Amino acid sequence: MTQCDYLALGFVSNDHLSVVPFIPMDTKVKMLSHAVVGGGPAGNAAAGAAALGMRAAFCGTVGDDADGRMILDEFVREGVDTSMIKVRKGAMSAIAYLWIEEKTGNRSCVWGREGLTELEADEIDLDRVRAAKILHVDGHNPKAAIAAAKAAREAGVLVNYDAGTHRDGMEELLPLADILICSEEFILKLTGLADAEKAVRQVYAKCGPKVCGATMGVRGSMCFDGKDLVKCPAFKVGKVVDTTGCGDLF
């Protein structure tokens, strides 16, 4: 069994990034630049962990198409273990198209994965989950994520949940997180509140993580551990090139 420190379970895609003068609607615009790179919340997290020197692995699904092969090859180049990835025959790997506004770095995203079924609970190696130091989930592959998170908690493995989008199974997954970092949109929708700080405190009290936080774009982020609420402003930079993946790597 190959042991890893950081096991990311969730979504991975090939992202088509197109920088444009403005995001078009019912019109045409010439791209300023274009690139195809690996993406997805858990996929980006695994690559980020590997870049920081951790033994990282990704657990999820890809199709047996050109995009799937590209995803696997890029993971290998980034130093991410791919042995827990299931390749679905005849399925389309997840792809995303992103239009990035040149002036602000803001982007719009559409994605799809035709015929690509998610991981089932019995398709993951729970021994490898128990041997990790951190299990990172993003809400995708919910049956597998819940099974993995339960095994991780029983083994004392830290569970980190990047909660960006409301998905089936999240109600069962939320209380299993040790570190719960939500997008502002996610946590406000979850609580029905209009104030992110109140929402963070409410979710902390209800779900019981060690730390609950919210990312708020240009307004920075906040985290609460039951005692202290820490607010961090966003970094000041001269020019934002692209905001894609910022929340994934937070």
Phi and psi restraints in degrees (value plus and minus 20) as a CYANA .aco file:
   2 THR   PHI    -100.7   -60.7
   2 THR   PSI     102.1   142.1
   3 GLN   PHI    -109.8   -69.8
   3 GLN   PSI     123.6   163.6
   4 CYS   PHI    -149.5  -109.5
   4 CYS   PSI     134.5   174.5
   5 ASP   PHI    -103.9   -63.9
   5 ASP   PSI     -57.7   -17.7
   6 TYR   PHI    -147.9  -107.9
   6 TYR   PSI      94.3   134.3
   7 LEU   PHI    -133.4   -93.4
   7 LEU   PSI      95.0   135.0
   8 ALA   PHI    -121.7   -81.7
   8 ALA   PSI     105.7   145.7
   9 LEU   PHI    -141.3  -101.3
   9 LEU   PSI      98.6   138.6
  10 GLY   PHI     143.4   183.4
  10 GLY   PSI    -152.3  -112.3
  11 PHE   PHI    -122.4   -82.4
  11 PHE   PSI     117.9   157.9
  12 VAL   PHI    -159.4  -119.4
  12 VAL   PSI     126.4   166.4
  13 SER   PHI    -170.0  -130.0
  13 SER   PSI     147.9   187.9
  14 ASN   PHI    -116.1   -76.1
  14 ASN   PSI     103.1   143.1
  15 ASP   PHI    -123.0   -83.0
  15 ASP   PSI     107.2   147.2
  16 HIS   PHI    -116.2   -76.2
  16 HIS   PSI      88.5   128.5
  17 LEU   PHI    -119.4   -79.4
  17 LEU   PSI      99.8   139.8
  18 SER   PHI    -142.6  -102.6
  18 SER   PSI      94.1   134.1
  19 VAL   PHI    -104.3   -64.3
  19 VAL   PSI     107.9   147.9
  20 VAL   PHI    -152.5  -112.5
  20 VAL   PSI     135.2   175.2
  21 PRO   PHI     -81.3   -41.3
  21 PRO   PSI     -54.4   -14.4
  22 PHE   PHI    -175.0  -135.0
  22 PHE   PSI     137.1   177.1
  23 ILE   PHI    -101.5   -61.5
  23 ILE   PSI      95.2   135.2
  24 PRO   PHI     -96.7   -56.7
  24 PRO   PSI     130.0   170.0
  25 MET   PHI    -160.0  -120.0
  25 MET   PSI      93.6   133.6
  26 ASP   PHI      37.9    77.9
  26 ASP   PSI      16.2    56.2
  27 THR   PHI    -177.7  -137.7
  27 THR   PSI    -196.3  -156.3
  28 LYS   PHI    -142.7  -102.7
  28 LYS   PSI     131.5   171.5
  29 VAL   PHI    -169.8  -129.8
  29 VAL   PSI     124.2   164.2
  30 LYS   PHI    -101.5   -61.5
  30 LYS   PSI     112.5   152.5
  31 MET   PHI     -86.9   -46.9
  31 MET   PSI     122.0   162.0
  32 LEU   PHI    -106.1   -66.1
  32 LEU   PSI     -50.2   -10.2
  33 SER   PHI    -181.7  -141.7
  33 SER   PSI     141.8   181.8
  34 HIS   PHI    -168.7  -128.7
  34 HIS   PSI     119.5   159.5
  35 ALA   PHI    -168.7  -128.7
  35 ALA   PSI     130.8   170.8
  36 VAL   PHI    -134.9   -94.9
  36 VAL   PSI      98.3   138.3
  37 VAL   PHI    -157.2  -117.2
  37 VAL   PSI     141.0   181.0
  38 GLY   PHI     -87.6   -47.6
  38 GLY   PSI     125.3   165.3
  39 GLY   PHI    -172.5  -132.5
  39 GLY   PSI    -185.4  -145.4
  40 GLY   PHI      81.3   121.3
  40 GLY   PSI     123.2   163.2
  41 PRO   PHI     -74.7   -34.7
  41 PRO   PSI     -77.4   -37.4
  42 ALA   PHI     -91.3   -51.3
  42 ALA   PSI     -53.7   -13.7
  43 GLY   PHI     -81.9   -41.9
  43 GLY   PSI     -66.3   -26.3
  44 ASN   PHI     -83.6   -43.6
  44 ASN   PSI     -59.1   -19.1
  45 ALA   PHI     -83.6   -43.6
  45 ALA   PSI     -62.2   -22.2
  46 ALA   PHI     -83.1   -43.1
  46 ALA   PSI     -64.9   -24.9
  47 ALA   PHI     -84.2   -44.2
  47 ALA   PSI     -58.3   -18.3
  48 GLY   PHI     -84.9   -44.9
  48 GLY   PSI     -61.5   -21.5
  49 ALA   PHI     -83.2   -43.2
  49 ALA   PSI     -61.8   -21.8
  50 ALA   PHI     -83.2   -43.2
  50 ALA   PSI     -59.5   -19.5
  51 ALA   PHI     -84.3   -44.3
  51 ALA   PSI     -47.6    -7.6
  52 LEU   PHI    -106.0   -66.0
  52 LEU   PSI     -17.1    22.9
  53 GLY   PHI      77.4   117.4
  53 GLY   PSI     -14.3    25.7
  54 MET   PHI    -103.8   -63.8
  54 MET   PSI     135.0   175.0
  55 ARG   PHI    -101.2   -61.2
  55 ARG   PSI      82.3   122.3
  56 ALA   PHI    -129.2   -89.2
  56 ALA   PSI     127.1   167.1
  57 ALA   PHI    -156.9  -116.9
  57 ALA   PSI     133.0   173.0
  58 PHE   PHI    -138.8   -98.8
  58 PHE   PSI     119.6   159.6
  59 CYS   PHI    -145.7  -105.7
  59 CYS   PSI      98.5   138.5
  60 GLY   PHI    -198.9  -158.9
  60 GLY   PSI    -178.6  -138.6
  61 THR   PHI    -150.5  -110.5
  61 THR   PSI     129.0   169.0
  62 VAL   PHI    -157.9  -117.9
  62 VAL   PSI     144.2   184.2
  63 GLY   PHI    -106.1   -66.1
  63 GLY   PSI     150.7   190.7
  64 ASP   PHI    -112.6   -72.6
  64 ASP   PSI      18.1    58.1
  65 ASP   PHI    -127.5   -87.5
  65 ASP   PSI    -197.7  -157.7
  66 ALA   PHI     -81.0   -41.0
  66 ALA   PSI     -58.7   -18.7
  67 ASP   PHI     -84.4   -44.4
  67 ASP   PSI     -59.6   -19.6
  68 GLY   PHI     -82.0   -42.0
  68 GLY   PSI     -63.2   -23.2
  69 ARG   PHI     -84.8   -44.8
  69 ARG   PSI     -57.5   -17.5
  70 MET   PHI     -85.1   -45.1
  70 MET   PSI     -61.5   -21.5
  71 ILE   PHI     -81.5   -41.5
  71 ILE   PSI     -67.7   -27.7
  72 LEU   PHI     -82.5   -42.5
  72 LEU   PSI     -63.6   -23.6
  73 ASP   PHI     -82.8   -42.8
  73 ASP   PSI     -60.1   -20.1
  74 GLU   PHI     -89.8   -49.8
  74 GLU   PSI     -58.2   -18.2
  75 PHE   PHI     -77.8   -37.8
  75 PHE   PSI     -65.5   -25.5
  76 VAL   PHI     -80.3   -40.3
  76 VAL   PSI     -63.6   -23.6
  77 ARG   PHI     -82.4   -42.4
  77 ARG   PSI     -52.7   -12.7
  78 GLU   PHI    -104.5   -64.5
  78 GLU   PSI     -23.0    17.0
  79 GLY   PHI      64.2   104.2
  79 GLY   PSI       3.7    43.7
  80 VAL   PHI    -120.2   -80.2
  80 VAL   PSI     110.6   150.6
  81 ASP   PHI     -88.3   -48.3
  81 ASP   PSI     107.3   147.3
  82 THR   PHI    -128.1   -88.1
  82 THR   PSI     -11.6    28.4
  83 SER   PHI     -89.1   -49.1
  83 SER   PSI     -34.5     5.5
  84 MET   PHI    -119.9   -79.9
  84 MET   PSI     -13.0    27.0
  85 ILE   PHI    -105.7   -65.7
  85 ILE   PSI     112.0   152.0
  86 LYS   PHI    -117.0   -77.0
  86 LYS   PSI     110.1   150.1
  87 VAL   PHI    -118.4   -78.4
  87 VAL   PSI      97.7   137.7
  88 ARG   PHI    -110.6   -70.6
  88 ARG   PSI     101.3   141.3
  89 LYS   PHI     -88.9   -48.9
  89 LYS   PSI     114.8   154.8
  90 GLY   PHI      55.1    95.1
  90 GLY   PSI     -14.8    25.2
  91 ALA   PHI    -118.8   -78.8
  91 ALA   PSI     135.2   175.2
  92 MET   PHI    -111.4   -71.4
  92 MET   PSI     102.7   142.7
  93 SER   PHI     -82.3   -42.3
  93 SER   PSI     135.7   175.7
  94 ALA   PHI     -85.9   -45.9
  94 ALA   PSI     114.9   154.9
  95 ILE   PHI    -151.9  -111.9
  95 ILE   PSI     134.7   174.7
  96 ALA   PHI    -159.0  -119.0
  96 ALA   PSI     124.4   164.4
  97 TYR   PHI    -137.1   -97.1
  97 TYR   PSI     106.4   146.4
  98 LEU   PHI    -144.8  -104.8
  98 LEU   PSI     110.7   150.7
  99 TRP   PHI    -124.3   -84.3
  99 TRP   PSI      99.2   139.2
 100 ILE   PHI    -131.1   -91.1
 100 ILE   PSI     101.6   141.6
 101 GLU   PHI     -93.0   -53.0
 101 GLU   PSI     101.0   141.0
 102 GLU   PHI     -79.1   -39.1
 102 GLU   PSI     -57.3   -17.3
 103 LYS   PHI     -93.8   -53.8
 103 LYS   PSI     -58.8   -18.8
 104 THR   PHI    -130.7   -90.7
 104 THR   PSI     -41.8    -1.8
 105 GLY   PHI      63.4   103.4
 105 GLY   PSI     -23.1    16.9
 106 ASN   PHI     -88.9   -48.9
 106 ASN   PSI     132.8   172.8
 107 ARG   PHI    -162.6  -122.6
 107 ARG   PSI     138.5   178.5
 108 SER   PHI    -135.8   -95.8
 108 SER   PSI     129.6   169.6
 109 CYS   PHI    -159.1  -119.1
 109 CYS   PSI     115.8   155.8
 110 VAL   PHI    -147.7  -107.7
 110 VAL   PSI     126.4   166.4
 111 TRP   PHI    -167.1  -127.1
 111 TRP   PSI     145.1   185.1
 112 GLY   PHI    -182.9  -142.9
 112 GLY   PSI     144.6   184.6
 113 ARG   PHI    -177.2  -137.2
 113 ARG   PSI      47.9    87.9
 114 GLU   PHI     -80.1   -40.1
 114 GLU   PSI     101.0   141.0
 115 GLY   PHI      57.9    97.9
 115 GLY   PSI     -17.4    22.6
 116 LEU   PHI    -111.5   -71.5
 116 LEU   PSI      83.1   123.1
 117 THR   PHI     -99.0   -59.0
 117 THR   PSI     130.0   170.0
 118 GLU   PHI    -102.2   -62.2
 118 GLU   PSI     148.7   188.7
 119 LEU   PHI     -87.2   -47.2
 119 LEU   PSI     120.9   160.9
 120 GLU   PHI    -113.4   -73.4
 120 GLU   PSI     141.9   181.9
 121 ALA   PHI     -80.6   -40.6
 121 ALA   PSI     -54.4   -14.4
 122 ASP   PHI    -103.1   -63.1
 122 ASP   PSI     -14.7    25.3
 123 GLU   PHI    -118.9   -78.9
 123 GLU   PSI     -18.5    21.5
 124 ILE   PHI    -128.9   -88.9
 124 ILE   PSI     128.9   168.9
 125 ASP   PHI    -108.6   -68.6
 125 ASP   PSI      78.5   118.5
 126 LEU   PHI     -87.2   -47.2
 126 LEU   PSI     -44.0    -4.0
 127 ASP   PHI     -84.3   -44.3
 127 ASP   PSI     -57.5   -17.5
 128 ARG   PHI     -91.4   -51.4
 128 ARG   PSI     -53.9   -13.9
 129 VAL   PHI     -82.4   -42.4
 129 VAL   PSI     -67.0   -27.0
 130 ARG   PHI     -85.6   -45.6
 130 ARG   PSI     -45.4    -5.4
 131 ALA   PHI    -107.0   -67.0
 131 ALA   PSI     -29.4    10.6
 132 ALA   PHI     -98.2   -58.2
 132 ALA   PSI     149.6   189.6
 133 LYS   PHI    -117.3   -77.3
 133 LYS   PSI     -54.2   -14.2
 134 ILE   PHI    -156.0  -116.0
 134 ILE   PSI     112.0   152.0
 135 LEU   PHI    -127.6   -87.6
 135 LEU   PSI     103.1   143.1
 136 HIS   PHI    -131.2   -91.2
 136 HIS   PSI     105.6   145.6
 137 VAL   PHI    -145.2  -105.2
 137 VAL   PSI     135.2   175.2
 138 ASP   PHI    -145.9  -105.9
 138 ASP   PSI     -10.6    29.4
 139 GLY   PHI      74.7   114.7
 139 GLY   PSI     -37.3     2.7
 140 HIS   PHI     -99.3   -59.3
 140 HIS   PSI     142.6   182.6
 141 ASN   PHI      31.8    71.8
 141 ASN   PSI      33.8    73.8
 142 PRO   PHI     -79.4   -39.4
 142 PRO   PSI     -59.5   -19.5
 143 LYS   PHI     -82.6   -42.6
 143 LYS   PSI     -65.0   -25.0
 144 ALA   PHI     -88.5   -48.5
 144 ALA   PSI     -59.4   -19.4
 145 ALA   PHI     -84.2   -44.2
 145 ALA   PSI     -61.9   -21.9
 146 ILE   PHI     -85.4   -45.4
 146 ILE   PSI     -65.1   -25.1
 147 ALA   PHI     -81.5   -41.5
 147 ALA   PSI     -62.9   -22.9
 148 ALA   PHI     -86.6   -46.6
 148 ALA   PSI     -62.1   -22.1
 149 ALA   PHI     -85.2   -45.2
 149 ALA   PSI     -59.2   -19.2
 150 LYS   PHI     -83.2   -43.2
 150 LYS   PSI     -64.8   -24.8
 151 ALA   PHI     -84.2   -44.2
 151 ALA   PSI     -59.4   -19.4
 152 ALA   PHI     -84.2   -44.2
 152 ALA   PSI     -65.6   -25.6
 153 ARG   PHI     -82.2   -42.2
 153 ARG   PSI     -61.4   -21.4
 154 GLU   PHI     -83.6   -43.6
 154 GLU   PSI     -50.7   -10.7
 155 ALA   PHI    -113.7   -73.7
 155 ALA   PSI     -19.7    20.3
 156 GLY   PHI      59.2    99.2
 156 GLY   PSI      -0.9    39.1
 157 VAL   PHI    -105.6   -65.6
 157 VAL   PSI     112.9   152.9
 158 LEU   PHI     -86.0   -46.0
 158 LEU   PSI     110.0   150.0
 159 VAL   PHI    -127.5   -87.5
 159 VAL   PSI     101.2   141.2
 160 ASN   PHI    -132.6   -92.6
 160 ASN   PSI     104.3   144.3
 161 TYR   PHI    -135.4   -95.4
 161 TYR   PSI      94.5   134.5
 162 ASP   PHI    -109.8   -69.8
 162 ASP   PSI      77.7   117.7
 163 ALA   PHI    -115.9   -75.9
 163 ALA   PSI      77.0   117.0
 164 GLY   PHI    -128.3   -88.3
 164 GLY   PSI     -52.0   -12.0
 165 THR   PHI    -155.9  -115.9
 165 THR   PSI     119.1   159.1
 166 HIS   PHI     -88.5   -48.5
 166 HIS   PSI     107.6   147.6
 167 ARG   PHI    -161.1  -121.1
 167 ARG   PSI     140.2   180.2
 168 ASP   PHI     -77.1   -37.1
 168 ASP   PSI     119.6   159.6
 169 GLY   PHI      70.5   110.5
 169 GLY   PSI     -27.3    12.7
 170 MET   PHI     -87.2   -47.2
 170 MET   PSI     -50.1   -10.1
 171 GLU   PHI     -82.4   -42.4
 171 GLU   PSI     -54.4   -14.4
 172 GLU   PHI    -101.7   -61.7
 172 GLU   PSI     -48.6    -8.6
 173 LEU   PHI    -100.3   -60.3
 173 LEU   PSI     -54.8   -14.8
 174 LEU   PHI     -75.3   -35.3
 174 LEU   PSI     -67.0   -27.0
 175 PRO   PHI     -90.2   -50.2
 175 PRO   PSI     -28.5    11.5
 176 LEU   PHI    -110.1   -70.1
 176 LEU   PSI     -24.7    15.3
 177 ALA   PHI    -104.4   -64.4
 177 ALA   PSI     115.6   155.6
 178 ASP   PHI    -105.3   -65.3
 178 ASP   PSI     -61.6   -21.6
 179 ILE   PHI    -139.0   -99.0
 179 ILE   PSI      98.9   138.9
 180 LEU   PHI    -140.0  -100.0
 180 LEU   PSI      85.7   125.7
 181 ILE   PHI    -131.3   -91.3
 181 ILE   PSI      97.2   137.2
 182 CYS   PHI    -131.2   -91.2
 182 CYS   PSI     128.3   168.3
 183 SER   PHI     -89.9   -49.9
 183 SER   PSI     134.4   174.4
 184 GLU   PHI     -79.1   -39.1
 184 GLU   PSI     -61.1   -21.1
 185 GLU   PHI     -79.4   -39.4
 185 GLU   PSI     -63.6   -23.6
 186 PHE   PHI     -82.0   -42.0
 186 PHE   PSI     -69.5   -29.5
 187 ILE   PHI     -94.3   -54.3
 187 ILE   PSI     -50.9   -10.9
 188 LEU   PHI     -90.2   -50.2
 188 LEU   PSI     -59.7   -19.7
 189 LYS   PHI     -86.6   -46.6
 189 LYS   PSI     -58.2   -18.2
 190 LEU   PHI     -84.0   -44.0
 190 LEU   PSI     -61.5   -21.5
 191 THR   PHI    -114.7   -74.7
 191 THR   PSI     -41.5    -1.5
 192 GLY   PHI      57.4    97.4
 192 GLY   PSI     -10.3    29.7
 193 LEU   PHI    -111.6   -71.6
 193 LEU   PSI     144.5   184.5
 194 ALA   PHI    -126.5   -86.5
 194 ALA   PSI     -25.4    14.6
 195 ASP   PHI    -136.7   -96.7
 195 ASP   PSI     102.8   142.8
 196 ALA   PHI     -85.1   -45.1
 196 ALA   PSI     -57.9   -17.9
 197 GLU   PHI     -84.4   -44.4
 197 GLU   PSI     -65.1   -25.1
 198 LYS   PHI     -82.1   -42.1
 198 LYS   PSI     -57.9   -17.9
 199 ALA   PHI     -85.9   -45.9
 199 ALA   PSI     -62.7   -22.7
 200 VAL   PHI     -80.9   -40.9
 200 VAL   PSI     -65.5   -25.5
 201 ARG   PHI     -84.3   -44.3
 201 ARG   PSI     -59.5   -19.5
 202 GLN   PHI     -86.5   -46.5
 202 GLN   PSI     -64.9   -24.9
 203 VAL   PHI     -86.6   -46.6
 203 VAL   PSI     -57.4   -17.4
 204 TYR   PHI     -78.6   -38.6
 204 TYR   PSI     -67.3   -27.3
 205 ALA   PHI     -85.8   -45.8
 205 ALA   PSI     -56.3   -16.3
 206 LYS   PHI    -100.4   -60.4
 206 LYS   PSI     -62.2   -22.2
 207 CYS   PHI    -116.5   -76.5
 207 CYS   PSI     -43.2    -3.2
 208 GLY   PHI      52.2    92.2
 208 GLY   PSI      14.8    54.8
 209 PRO   PHI     -94.2   -54.2
 209 PRO   PSI     150.0   190.0
 210 LYS   PHI     -90.9   -50.9
 210 LYS   PSI     -57.0   -17.0
 211 VAL   PHI    -160.8  -120.8
 211 VAL   PSI     115.7   155.7
 212 CYS   PHI    -145.2  -105.2
 212 CYS   PSI     116.3   156.3
 213 GLY   PHI    -164.0  -124.0
 213 GLY   PSI     151.5   191.5
 214 ALA   PHI    -159.9  -119.9
 214 ALA   PSI     118.0   158.0
 215 THR   PHI    -120.7   -80.7
 215 THR   PSI     117.4   157.4
 216 MET   PHI    -150.8  -110.8
 216 MET   PSI      11.9    51.9
 217 GLY   PHI      41.4    81.4
 217 GLY   PSI    -150.4  -110.4
 218 VAL   PHI     -84.8   -44.8
 218 VAL   PSI     -34.7     5.3
 219 ARG   PHI    -111.9   -71.9
 219 ARG   PSI     -12.5    27.5
 220 GLY   PHI      67.6   107.6
 220 GLY   PSI    -163.9  -123.9
 221 SER   PHI    -171.2  -131.2
 221 SER   PSI     148.1   188.1
 222 MET   PHI    -167.0  -127.0
 222 MET   PSI     132.3   172.3
 223 CYS   PHI    -159.5  -119.5
 223 CYS   PSI     128.0   168.0
 224 PHE   PHI    -154.5  -114.5
 224 PHE   PSI     110.6   150.6
 225 ASP   PHI    -132.1   -92.1
 225 ASP   PSI      -2.3    37.7
 226 GLY   PHI      75.0   115.0
 226 GLY   PSI     -36.3     3.7
 227 LYS   PHI    -145.9  -105.9
 227 LYS   PSI     -76.4   -36.4
 228 ASP   PHI    -128.3   -88.3
 228 ASP   PSI     117.6   157.6
 229 LEU   PHI    -126.3   -86.3
 229 LEU   PSI      98.9   138.9
 230 VAL   PHI    -129.8   -89.8
 230 VAL   PSI     104.9   144.9
 231 LYS   PHI    -130.7   -90.7
 231 LYS   PSI     112.4   152.4
 232 CYS   PHI    -142.1  -102.1
 232 CYS   PSI     106.7   146.7
 233 PRO   PHI     -91.6   -51.6
 233 PRO   PSI     139.3   179.3
 234 ALA   PHI     -89.5   -49.5
 234 ALA   PSI     131.6   171.6
 235 PHE   PHI     -85.0   -45.0
 235 PHE   PSI     119.6   159.6
 236 LYS   PHI    -108.8   -68.8
 236 LYS   PSI     101.1   141.1
 237 VAL   PHI    -148.0  -108.0
 237 VAL   PSI     136.2   176.2
 238 GLY   PHI     -87.2   -47.2
 238 GLY   PSI     -62.8   -22.8
 239 LYS   PHI    -167.1  -127.1
 239 LYS   PSI     103.5   143.5
 240 VAL   PHI    -102.4   -62.4
 240 VAL   PSI      99.5   139.5
 241 VAL   PHI    -105.9   -65.9
 241 VAL   PSI     -64.8   -24.8
 242 ASP   PHI    -183.5  -143.5
 242 ASP   PSI     107.2   147.2
 243 THR   PHI    -111.3   -71.3
 243 THR   PSI     -19.1    20.9
 244 THR   PHI     -80.6   -40.6
 244 THR   PSI     108.2   148.2
 245 GLY   PHI      66.7   106.7
 245 GLY   PSI     -22.3    17.7
 246 CYS   PHI     -81.5   -41.5
 246 CYS   PSI     -66.2   -26.2
 247 GLY   PHI     -86.5   -46.5
 247 GLY   PSI     -54.3   -14.3
 248 ASP   PHI     -81.6   -41.6
 248 ASP   PSI     -58.3   -18.3
 249 LEU   PHI    -115.3   -75.3
 249 LEU   PSI     -17.9    22.1
